[in-house]
């Protein structure tokens, strides 16, 4: 059973939670003190107690029953604890440790091929927000098209949900969630994007293969922002290595080799076509430049395509 708390007025010089005079800490009988008893110094100046200085707004806490004299030795022995007056800097630091910012998450986005379709692309995004130390007062969905300015799409309600946004074809579009708190904080979720890119590709085939839409799409194709990449192809006997990119990606001297490095050596590819037709999602076509290795039967070969 817990020991009952004594009345914390032990003498005329000691009053619980309130030190009024310079002599308050010096004149009381420490045998009357119980663990958890505490006194707050409201004196107008420093108070000298044994070998200690108690400052205004310090708090003295007994850690055990009958802790003995309030002095450095008994503080070191974990019998007493002096909680020093906290400066504004320390208070700010403590508040910072306890502070949590609001947060927002957003998932979704896609990379689509140029001229993906005739109609806008319906992109679905899932979002959530979490309040921090300060209450949330606003949740908003924002977007930016291309290099344009961010614009608010709509207010959001609740702490989670999903939104479907129509994205114009070939218009790279970024989205993010903005959370505003009562304290004036504005926090953004990670940005998600719907972007449109061409594809580049490579494959192996016979030297007289038809360079058409079916040929190109049967290769290893990836989304890319330029014509420079590295890849490994395995050309069997009688097969050449083909590399192809949209003509819109190359211009001027780059259409002509040498910008290929095969097994670390420059050269080894020639132009097979500058007008291979590749059909896009909306039914239009794009001209591709197709490069073909000069030799066949190269086996497993590392190819690097560079701008110089």
Secondary structure as a PSIPRED ss2 file (coil, helix, strand):
# PSIPRED VFORMAT (PSIPRED V4.0)

   1 X C   1.000  0.000  0.000
   2 X C   1.000  0.000  0.000
   3 X C   1.000  0.000  0.000
   4 X C   1.000  0.000  0.000
   5 X C   1.000  0.000  0.000
   6 X C   1.000  0.000  0.000
   7 X C   1.000  0.000  0.000
   8 X C   1.000  0.000  0.000
   9 X C   1.000  0.000  0.000
  10 X C   1.000  0.000  0.000
  11 X E   0.000  0.000  1.000
  12 X C   1.000  0.000  0.000
  13 X C   1.000  0.000  0.000
  14 X E   0.000  0.000  1.000
  15 X E   0.000  0.000  1.000
  16 X C   1.000  0.000  0.000
  17 X C   1.000  0.000  0.000
  18 X E   0.000  0.000  1.000
  19 X E   0.000  0.000  1.000
  20 X C   1.000  0.000  0.000
  21 X C   1.000  0.000  0.000
  22 X C   1.000  0.000  0.000
  23 X C   1.000  0.000  0.000
  24 X C   1.000  0.000  0.000
  25 X C   1.000  0.000  0.000
  26 X C   1.000  0.000  0.000
  27 X C   1.000  0.000  0.000
  28 X C   1.000  0.000  0.000
  29 X C   1.000  0.000  0.000
  30 X H   0.000  1.000  0.000
  31 X H   0.000  1.000  0.000
  32 X H   0.000  1.000  0.000
  33 X C   1.000  0.000  0.000
  34 X C   1.000  0.000  0.000
  35 X C   1.000  0.000  0.000
  36 X C   1.000  0.000  0.000
  37 X C   1.000  0.000  0.000
  38 X E   0.000  0.000  1.000
  39 X E   0.000  0.000  1.000
  40 X E   0.000  0.000  1.000
  41 X E   0.000  0.000  1.000
  42 X C   1.000  0.000  0.000
  43 X C   1.000  0.000  0.000
  44 X C   1.000  0.000  0.000
  45 X C   1.000  0.000  0.000
  46 X C   1.000  0.000  0.000
  47 X E   0.000  0.000  1.000
  48 X E   0.000  0.000  1.000
  49 X E   0.000  0.000  1.000
  50 X C   1.000  0.000  0.000
  51 X C   1.000  0.000  0.000
  52 X E   0.000  0.000  1.000
  53 X E   0.000  0.000  1.000
  54 X E   0.000  0.000  1.000
  55 X C   1.000  0.000  0.000
  56 X C   1.000  0.000  0.000
  57 X C   1.000  0.000  0.000
  58 X C   1.000  0.000  0.000
  59 X E   0.000  0.000  1.000
  60 X E   0.000  0.000  1.000
  61 X E   0.000  0.000  1.000
  62 X E   0.000  0.000  1.000
  63 X C   1.000  0.000  0.000
  64 X C   1.000  0.000  0.000
  65 X C   1.000  0.000  0.000
  66 X C   1.000  0.000  0.000
  67 X C   1.000  0.000  0.000
  68 X C   1.000  0.000  0.000
  69 X C   1.000  0.000  0.000
  70 X C   1.000  0.000  0.000
  71 X C   1.000  0.000  0.000
  72 X H   0.000  1.000  0.000
  73 X H   0.000  1.000  0.000
  74 X H   0.000  1.000  0.000
  75 X H   0.000  1.000  0.000
  76 X H   0.000  1.000  0.000
  77 X C   1.000  0.000  0.000
  78 X C   1.000  0.000  0.000
  79 X C   1.000  0.000  0.000
  80 X E   0.000  0.000  1.000
  81 X E   0.000  0.000  1.000
  82 X E   0.000  0.000  1.000
  83 X E   0.000  0.000  1.000
  84 X C   1.000  0.000  0.000
  85 X C   1.000  0.000  0.000
  86 X C   1.000  0.000  0.000
  87 X C   1.000  0.000  0.000
  88 X H   0.000  1.000  0.000
  89 X H   0.000  1.000  0.000
  90 X H   0.000  1.000  0.000
  91 X H   0.000  1.000  0.000
  92 X H   0.000  1.000  0.000
  93 X H   0.000  1.000  0.000
  94 X H   0.000  1.000  0.000
  95 X H   0.000  1.000  0.000
  96 X H   0.000  1.000  0.000
  97 X H   0.000  1.000  0.000
  98 X H   0.000  1.000  0.000
  99 X C   1.000  0.000  0.000
 100 X C   1.000  0.000  0.000
 101 X C   1.000  0.000  0.000
 102 X C   1.000  0.000  0.000
 103 X E   0.000  0.000  1.000
 104 X E   0.000  0.000  1.000
 105 X E   0.000  0.000  1.000
 106 X E   0.000  0.000  1.000
 107 X E   0.000  0.000  1.000
 108 X C   1.000  0.000  0.000
 109 X C   1.000  0.000  0.000
 110 X E   0.000  0.000  1.000
 111 X E   0.000  0.000  1.000
 112 X E   0.000  0.000  1.000
 113 X E   0.000  0.000  1.000
 114 X C   1.000  0.000  0.000
 115 X C   1.000  0.000  0.000
 116 X C   1.000  0.000  0.000
 117 X C   1.000  0.000  0.000
 118 X C   1.000  0.000  0.000
 119 X C   1.000  0.000  0.000
 120 X C   1.000  0.000  0.000
 121 X E   0.000  0.000  1.000
 122 X E   0.000  0.000  1.000
 123 X E   0.000  0.000  1.000
 124 X E   0.000  0.000  1.000
 125 X E   0.000  0.000  1.000
 126 X E   0.000  0.000  1.000
 127 X E   0.000  0.000  1.000
 128 X E   0.000  0.000  1.000
 129 X E   0.000  0.000  1.000
 130 X E   0.000  0.000  1.000
 131 X C   1.000  0.000  0.000
 132 X C   1.000  0.000  0.000
 133 X C   1.000  0.000  0.000
 134 X C   1.000  0.000  0.000
 135 X C   1.000  0.000  0.000
 136 X E   0.000  0.000  1.000
 137 X E   0.000  0.000  1.000
 138 X E   0.000  0.000  1.000
 139 X E   0.000  0.000  1.000
 140 X E   0.000  0.000  1.000
 141 X E   0.000  0.000  1.000
 142 X E   0.000  0.000  1.000
 143 X E   0.000  0.000  1.000
 144 X E   0.000  0.000  1.000
 145 X E   0.000  0.000  1.000
 146 X C   1.000  0.000  0.000
 147 X C   1.000  0.000  0.000
 148 X C   1.000  0.000  0.000
 149 X C   1.000  0.000  0.000
 150 X C   1.000  0.000  0.000
 151 X E   0.000  0.000  1.000
 152 X E   0.000  0.000  1.000
 153 X E   0.000  0.000  1.000
 154 X E   0.000  0.000  1.000
 155 X E   0.000  0.000  1.000
 156 X C   1.000  0.000  0.000
 157 X C   1.000  0.000  0.000
 158 X C   1.000  0.000  0.000
 159 X C   1.000  0.000  0.000
 160 X E   0.000  0.000  1.000
 161 X E   0.000  0.000  1.000
 162 X E   0.000  0.000  1.000
 163 X E   0.000  0.000  1.000
 164 X E   0.000  0.000  1.000
 165 X E   0.000  0.000  1.000
 166 X E   0.000  0.000  1.000
 167 X E   0.000  0.000  1.000
 168 X C   1.000  0.000  0.000
 169 X C   1.000  0.000  0.000
 170 X C   1.000  0.000  0.000
 171 X C   1.000  0.000  0.000
 172 X C   1.000  0.000  0.000
 173 X E   0.000  0.000  1.000
 174 X E   0.000  0.000  1.000
 175 X E   0.000  0.000  1.000
 176 X E   0.000  0.000  1.000
 177 X E   0.000  0.000  1.000
 178 X E   0.000  0.000  1.000
 179 X E   0.000  0.000  1.000
 180 X E   0.000  0.000  1.000
 181 X E   0.000  0.000  1.000
 182 X C   1.000  0.000  0.000
 183 X C   1.000  0.000  0.000
 184 X C   1.000  0.000  0.000
 185 X C   1.000  0.000  0.000
 186 X E   0.000  0.000  1.000
 187 X E   0.000  0.000  1.000
 188 X E   0.000  0.000  1.000
 189 X C   1.000  0.000  0.000
 190 X C   1.000  0.000  0.000
 191 X C   1.000  0.000  0.000
 192 X E   0.000  0.000  1.000
 193 X E   0.000  0.000  1.000
 194 X E   0.000  0.000  1.000
 195 X E   0.000  0.000  1.000
 196 X E   0.000  0.000  1.000
 197 X E   0.000  0.000  1.000
 198 X E   0.000  0.000  1.000
 199 X E   0.000  0.000  1.000
 200 X E   0.000  0.000  1.000
 201 X E   0.000  0.000  1.000
 202 X E   0.000  0.000  1.000
 203 X E   0.000  0.000  1.000
 204 X E   0.000  0.000  1.000
 205 X E   0.000  0.000  1.000
 206 X E   0.000  0.000  1.000
 207 X C   1.000  0.000  0.000
 208 X C   1.000  0.000  0.000
 209 X C   1.000  0.000  0.000
 210 X C   1.000  0.000  0.000
 211 X C   1.000  0.000  0.000
 212 X C   1.000  0.000  0.000
 213 X H   0.000  1.000  0.000
 214 X H   0.000  1.000  0.000
 215 X H   0.000  1.000  0.000
 216 X H   0.000  1.000  0.000
 217 X H   0.000  1.000  0.000
 218 X C   1.000  0.000  0.000
 219 X C   1.000  0.000  0.000
 220 X E   0.000  0.000  1.000
 221 X E   0.000  0.000  1.000
 222 X E   0.000  0.000  1.000
 223 X E   0.000  0.000  1.000
 224 X E   0.000  0.000  1.000
 225 X C   1.000  0.000  0.000
 226 X C   1.000  0.000  0.000
 227 X C   1.000  0.000  0.000
 228 X C   1.000  0.000  0.000
 229 X E   0.000  0.000  1.000
 230 X E   0.000  0.000  1.000
 231 X E   0.000  0.000  1.000
 232 X E   0.000  0.000  1.000
 233 X E   0.000  0.000  1.000
 234 X E   0.000  0.000  1.000
 235 X E   0.000  0.000  1.000
 236 X C   1.000  0.000  0.000
 237 X C   1.000  0.000  0.000
 238 X C   1.000  0.000  0.000
 239 X E   0.000  0.000  1.000
 240 X E   0.000  0.000  1.000
 241 X E   0.000  0.000  1.000
 242 X E   0.000  0.000  1.000
 243 X E   0.000  0.000  1.000
 244 X E   0.000  0.000  1.000
 245 X E   0.000  0.000  1.000
 246 X E   0.000  0.000  1.000
 247 X H   0.000  1.000  0.000
 248 X H   0.000  1.000  0.000
 249 X H   0.000  1.000  0.000
 250 X C   1.000  0.000  0.000
 251 X C   1.000  0.000  0.000
 252 X H   0.000  1.000  0.000
 253 X H   0.000  1.000  0.000
 254 X H   0.000  1.000  0.000
 255 X H   0.000  1.000  0.000
 256 X C   1.000  0.000  0.000
 257 X C   1.000  0.000  0.000
 258 X C   1.000  0.000  0.000
 259 X C   1.000  0.000  0.000
 260 X E   0.000  0.000  1.000
 261 X E   0.000  0.000  1.000
 262 X E   0.000  0.000  1.000
 263 X C   1.000  0.000  0.000
 264 X C   1.000  0.000  0.000
 265 X E   0.000  0.000  1.000
 266 X E   0.000  0.000  1.000
 267 X C   1.000  0.000  0.000
 268 X C   1.000  0.000  0.000
 269 X E   0.000  0.000  1.000
 270 X E   0.000  0.000  1.000
 271 X E   0.000  0.000  1.000
 272 X E   0.000  0.000  1.000
 273 X E   0.000  0.000  1.000
 274 X E   0.000  0.000  1.000
 275 X E   0.000  0.000  1.000
 276 X E   0.000  0.000  1.000
 277 X E   0.000  0.000  1.000
 278 X E   0.000  0.000  1.000
 279 X E   0.000  0.000  1.000
 280 X C   1.000  0.000  0.000
 281 X C   1.000  0.000  0.000
 282 X C   1.000  0.000  0.000
 283 X C   1.000  0.000  0.000
 284 X C   1.000  0.000  0.000
 285 X E   0.000  0.000  1.000
 286 X E   0.000  0.000  1.000
 287 X E   0.000  0.000  1.000
 288 X E   0.000  0.000  1.000
 289 X E   0.000  0.000  1.000
 290 X E   0.000  0.000  1.000
 291 X E   0.000  0.000  1.000
 292 X E   0.000  0.000  1.000
 293 X E   0.000  0.000  1.000
 294 X C   1.000  0.000  0.000
 295 X C   1.000  0.000  0.000
 296 X C   1.000  0.000  0.000
 297 X C   1.000  0.000  0.000
 298 X C   1.000  0.000  0.000
 299 X E   0.000  0.000  1.000
 300 X E   0.000  0.000  1.000
 301 X E   0.000  0.000  1.000
 302 X E   0.000  0.000  1.000
 303 X E   0.000  0.000  1.000
 304 X E   0.000  0.000  1.000
 305 X E   0.000  0.000  1.000
 306 X C   1.000  0.000  0.000
 307 X C   1.000  0.000  0.000
 308 X C   1.000  0.000  0.000
